[in-house]
């Protein structure tokens, strides 16, 4: 039974990854910050080995990794909301960059040899030109948010630790992914929650939105975590890999899919507080490098993802 450590276990992606790995027979260790919410893992918590630690605290992280001695580390913990990174740039940079450094340094200093997946992001690409779509891993990185900057730092730091110290890092640049348990601050989940609240009569029949013109490449989270497992099993160390569907949806098209799943007549209004100081207008990835290495392909249709997300909120509001 292989031992794995997931940072960010209680989060959206972490909970789905933990579920997948348990089903495949792994011994799954997770990190839980003191006083953190853990609703996402309540259904599997008795099967997990949960440890209290904070990725920003080097001592607690090194102690934990020494105890677990994992064969795989999935580093998912982060301040992951782009909009928040504009309001809290210091927190975003500290959590994401120093947290990543603490993982790498702990492994280096302990002289152990796990494969480390670093969950980076398509937001690293930022300002993408029309002739650069679909985006390959070789595309210039021009981040347009503090979050994007933090992920570029995680990405390049992880490559450096591979080149300098031989750490088995694999960098995954995930494009947008969503599904049940997605945090309500993210557009897909926020829209779904608003619709569910309207259906229950808890909110006026108006849905508030930000920029509906941006185009995003969406993958179901349940397909994404399968890709993460394949990344540590099959990918080359010190390399970055796009993980995406290769297809874009306008945010307005995504909203239309959700609205058609409801019988309520709902008005759409823009909320300027939801707009970012600078926004990435298109993120469409080329996943050829990862597909050729692992054989992975997304399987869950986007409409199914949206229905499952809406049903998730219908059960909770």
N, C-alpha and C positions, 0 to 999 in steps of 0.2 A: 504494500500500500504506500504510494508516494505521498510525502508530506508537502503541502503547499501553504503559502502564506498570502493572504489577500489584504492589502491596505484598502480602506474604504469599503469594508465588508457590508456595513449597514446601509450603504448608499444604493442608488438605483442599479447601476451596472454590477456592483459588487455582490448584491444579493442574488442577482440572476446567475452570475458566475459561480457563486458558492453552491447554488442549487444544482447547476450542471455538473460541477466537480464531485459533489456528494453522490449524485446518480451514477457517476462513472467509477465510484469506489475510492476516491482520494481521501486522505486524512486532511481535513480543511481547517486551518487556523486563520483566525481573523482578528483585526484590530478594532477596538471600540474605544472611542474617547470617553473619558469620564463625563457622565450626565448627557451623553448623546442619545438621540432617539433611535430605537431599533425596530420600529414597526415592520420594516421590510424583511426582517429575518425571523420574525416570531414563529413562523411555521416550520423553521428548520433549526432554530437556535439550540435545541437539545442535541442536535447531531454535530454542531460546530464546536470547535475549541476556541473560545473567545478570550482575548487578552486585552487589558487596558493599557493603552499607550497613545502617544501623540507623535505624529511624524515630524513635528517641529522640534521635538526633544531628542537630541542625538543619543543621550544616555539610555533612555527608555527603549528606543528602537534597537540599539545594539544589544541590550540585554535580552530583548524579545527574540531577535534573530538567533542569538546564541542558544537560547533555550529550544527553539523550534528546529533549527538546522534544516530549513526547507530545501527541497530540490527545485521547486519553482517558486518565484516571488512574482505576484501580479500587483504592480504598483498603480492603484487606481485612485487613491485618496488625493483630493485636490479641492481648491476653490474653483468650481467648474462653470460658474454662470458668467457669461461675457459681460452682461449689463452691470453686474455687481463689481466687476473688475475696474470699471471706470470710477465708481464711487469709493472703492476700497482697494486702490492699487497696491499699497504697501502690504496689506494682508494677503492679497493674491500672489504677489511676488515671493513673499516670505514662505507662505504655505507650500506653494508649488515648487519653487526652486530649492529652498533649504530642505524641505521635506524629501525631495528627490536626492539631494546630496547626502542626507543622513542615511538613506537606504544604501546607496553606493559605498559610502565610506564604511558603514558597518560591515558589509560583505568583504570589503578589501581588508579591513583591520582584523577581522576574524579569520581571514584566510580560508574561507569556505567557497564552494563552487556552484551555487545555484544558477539556473537560467532566470534572468530578470526581465519581465515584460514591463516596459515603460509606456503607460497609456498617454500618448500625445494626441494631437488634434489637427484637423484640417484648418483650424483658425490660424495656424502658423503661416499658411500661404497668403492670407489677408488680401491685399490688393492684387487681384488676378486679372490679367488682360484678356481680351476677347480671343486672341489667337493662342492662348495658353490652356484652353479648355478642350478636352478633359485634362485635369491636372495630374501630372506624373510626379514621382518623388524627386526628380531632378529640377523641378520648378523653383525659381527663386522664392525665398521666404520673406514676405513683406507684411508682417502682422499689423493689424489695425486696432488692437486693443491691448491693455495690460495683460489680459489673459493670454492672448496670442503670443505676446513677448515672453511670458513665463513658460509657455510650452516650447518655444524655440530654445530657451535656455535648458529646459529639461532634456530635450532632444539632443542638443549638441554636447551637453555634459555627459550624457549616457554614452554617446559615441566616443568621447574623449577617454572615459574610464575603460572602455573596451580597448582602445588603441594603446593607452598608457599602462594599464594594469591587467589586461586580459579578461576583464569581467564579461560574463556572457549576457550582454544586454541585447534586447530586441525591442526596437522602437516601432510602435504601431500608431500611425496617424489616422485615427478614426474620423470619418465624416459623420454628419448628424445621425444619431440613433435614438430611437424612442420606443415606447411600449408601456405596458402596465408598470406602475410604481415610479414613473418619471416624475421628477420634482415639479411642483405646480408653477415654478417661476419660468419654466421653459415653454415656448409658444405652443407646441402640440398639446402638452398636458394642461396648460392654462386655458386654452380654448375648450378642451374637452371638459374640464371642471366647470367652466362657466355655463356650458350647455347643460350639463347635468344639474346644476343649481337652478337654471331656468326651468327645466322639466319638472323639478320638485317644487316649484313655486317659491324658492328661496331667494330669487333674484329677478329683477325686472328683465323683460325679454330684449336686452341689449347686450351685445358682446363687444368688449373693448379690445382694441388691437393696436399693434405698432406698425412697423413697415411690412406691408403685404407684398411688395414687389420683389423682395430678395428671393433668390432661388437656392434651394438646398438639396443635397444628395442624402436621402433618408434610408436607413437600414433598421430592421427590427432588432431590438436589444438581444433577443434570443438567438438570432443569427450572429450578432456581434460577439457574444461571449464564446460561441463555438470557434470563431476566428481567433480569439485571444488564446484559447487552448492550443490550437494548431500552430500559433506563432511561436510558443515556447517549445513545441515538439519538433517543428520542421524548419524554422527560419534560420538564416545566417546571423551570427552575432555581430553587433556593431552596425547593423543595417536598419534602415527605416522602410516601412511598408504602409502604403495606403490601404485602408479597409473601407469599402463603400459599395454602393449598388451600381454606380455608373450612370444613374438616371436622376434628373433633377425635377423637383416640384416647386412651383411658386408657393410662397406661404399662403397666398390667396386660394390656390388650388387645394392645398391641404385643409384649409378652413372650410371650403365648399364640400369636401368629402365628409367632414364631421357634421356640417349643417344638414346634409341630405340624409343622415342617419337619425335625425330627430324630426318629429311631427310638428314641433313648435315653429311659429313664425318669429324669426329673430332678426333684429336690426343690428347692423355693424357700425361702430363708431371708433374713430381713431383717438387714442389717448397719447398725447405728446410725451408723457412721462415714460412711455414704453419705447421711445425712439432712442437710438444710441448716438453719441457724438459723431462717430464714424461707423459705417456698416459695410460689411463684406456683401457685395451684391450677388455674386454667384460662387458657389462651391460645388463643382462636379468633378468627381475623382476618376482616375484611371487605376483600376485594381489589378492590372495584368501581372505585375511583379509578384504580388501575394498569391494570386490564383495559380500561377505557374509553379510556385514553390510548394503550395499546400493542397491544391485541388478544391479549395473552398469556393462556394458560390452562395449568395443569399437565397433563401428558399421561401420566406414568408412574404406574401404580397402586401404592399403598403396599405391597401384598403383593410386587410385583416388586422394589421397593426393598429390602425386608427379605431376600428371597432372594438378591439380588445382594450384599448386605452380608454375609450368612452365608457365601456361597460365597467371598467375598474372604478371610474369616478362615480358612475351611477350607483354603485354599491356602497359608496363612502360619504356622499354629501347628505 
